[in-house]
Amino acid sequence: MATGPTHAMSGLLVWSAVTALATDHAIGQLSPRAWVVGAVLATGGALLPDLDHPSSTISRTFGSISQGFSSLLHGMSHGVYRLTRTRRDANRHGGHRGLTHTVFFAVVAAIITTSVVLASQKWALPVLMFVFCGLAIRGVLHKWDGRNDALVITVASIALTALCLMWTDRTSANAAACGVAVGIGCVAHYLGDAITEQGCPMLWPIPLGGKTWYPVAPPKIMRMRTGGTVELVIVAPIITLLSIWLGLAALQHTGALPFLGGVKLLPWT
């Protein structure tokens, strides 16, 4: 997988790109407040797939609670892999880069998110934002000692969630946009993993080359090593700059940046 910061920024990048470019679609017509909520969910959602690894830094975001949930996902992912693998798939053990690294999971996560927000916007949105704020913070600050900082991340997540909600109208939250944001974050994660050495089985259960867990990836010459020079010096800075540019363009489209006047951040729009 790519490092946490790269994953987190890729979620923000894809969310910004979709909302900035889809000007004729409902997802491109969000209010500034709804856009910020989506940005938080997409950034955190880009870390969600790695909760299938109990030993990963992200699984320790909220201490024993997130570790317990991670163990559950790991076991489920491992079981699904063993049940659906073909003879051409690797005879591996463990659930990492399994079920949570598929488009199927992204769709399920999007549907569950939408359903939760529809069920009760009063409490669901703060809870969702708290969880995904925590994932985003842990992803960006992935080198913290996970055994000692769960409380710090929890407090920071509460504070960031409170700040967002002070500016956000919870009663008019766009449930569908929340679901799309989480799905977008997951897909951004898959794309990031696909360009690493291992690839990503995102198209499961579609059989490719006789494998239901086919590792989708570009040619080896185009892949990068996780945490290597290419990622840290080239890929991560580019993703960050594009996220800022397209994020500002999306917010400009919502009317949130009047100080830009007639400046067009997207000249072709």
FENSULRA-V64807 format. One record per pair of residues at least 12 apart in sequence whose ideal C-beta (glycine too) atoms are under 7 Angstrom apart, sorted by the first residue. I is the first residue (numbers start at 1). GAP is how many residues later the second one is. If there is no record, write none. Layout:
((I,GAP) (I,GAP))
//
This chain:
((1,49) (1,192) (1,195) (1,225) (2,190) (2,191) (2,194) (2,224) (2,229) (3,139) (3,223) (3,224) (3,228) (4,43) (4,53) (4,54) (4,134) (4,135) (4,136) (4,138) (5,134) (5,135) (5,137) (5,231) (6,186) (6,225) (6,229) (6,230) (6,233) (7,39) (7,40) (7,132) (7,182) (7,185) (8,35) (8,38) (8,39) (8,128) (8,131) (8,132) (9,227) (9,230) (9,231) (9,234) (10,36) (10,178) (10,182) (10,229) (11,31) (11,32) (11,34) (11,35) (11,173) (11,174) (11,177) (12,27) (12,30) (12,31) (12,231) (12,235) (13,175) (13,226) (13,229) (13,230) (13,233) (14,28) (14,170) (14,173) (14,174) (15,23) (15,24) (15,27) (15,166) (15,169) (16,227) (16,230) (16,231) (16,234) (17,229) (18,166) (19,16) (19,231) (20,226) (20,229) (20,230) (20,233) (20,246) (23,230) (23,246) (27,150) (27,153) (28,225) (30,144) (30,147) (30,224) (31,223) (32,219) (32,222) (32,224) (33,134) (33,135) (33,136) (34,139) (34,140) (34,143) (35,215) (35,216) (35,219) (36,128) (36,132) (37,92) (37,127) (37,131) (37,136) (37,141) (38,139) (38,140) (38,143) (40,89) (40,92) (40,93) (40,96) (40,124) (41,87) (41,91) (41,137) (41,140) (41,141) (41,144) (42,139) (42,142) (42,143) (43,93) (43,142) (44,88) (44,89) (44,91) (44,92) (44,141) (45,87) (45,136) (45,137) (45,139) (45,140) (45,141) (46,139) (46,142) (46,143) (47,88) (47,89) (47,91) (47,92) (48,61) (48,87) (48,137) (48,138) (49,51) (49,52) (49,137) (49,140) (51,18) (51,19) (51,22) (51,49) (52,21) (52,22) (52,25) (52,43) (52,44) (52,46) (52,47) (52,48) (53,17) (53,21) (53,43) (54,13) (54,16) (54,17) (54,20) (57,81) (57,85) (57,89) (58,77) (58,80) (58,81) (60,86) (60,90) (61,73) (61,74) (61,77) (61,89) (61,92) (62,72) (62,88) (62,92) (63,87) (73,27) (74,21) (75,20) (76,23) (77,18) (77,21) (77,22) (77,23) (78,16) (78,17) (78,20) (80,18) (80,19) (81,14) (81,17) (81,132) (84,121) (84,128) (85,127) (85,128) (86,124) (86,125) (86,126) (88,121) (88,122) (88,123) (89,122) (89,123) (89,124) (97,101) (97,103) (97,104) (101,89) (101,92) (101,99) (101,100) (101,101) (102,99) (102,100) (102,102) (103,84) (103,99) (103,100) (104,100) (105,81) (106,77) (106,80) (106,81) (107,76) (109,73) (109,74) (109,77) (110,69) (110,70) (110,72) (110,73) (111,68) (113,15) (113,65) (113,66) (113,69) (114,61) (114,62) (114,64) (114,65) (116,12) (117,56) (117,58) (117,61) (118,57) (121,49) (121,50) (121,52) (122,48) (125,45) (125,48) (126,35) (126,39) (128,50) (129,32) (129,35) (129,36) (130,27) (130,28) (130,31) (133,24) (133,27) (133,28) (134,19) (134,20) (134,23) (137,16) (137,19) (137,20) (138,15) (190,12) (194,22) (194,23) (195,22) (195,23) (195,27) (195,28) (195,29) (196,27) (196,28) (196,30) (197,26) (197,28) (198,17) (199,16) (199,17) (199,18) (200,15) (200,16) (201,12) (201,13) (201,14) (201,15) (202,14) (203,13) (245,20) (248,17) (249,16) (249,17) (252,13))
//
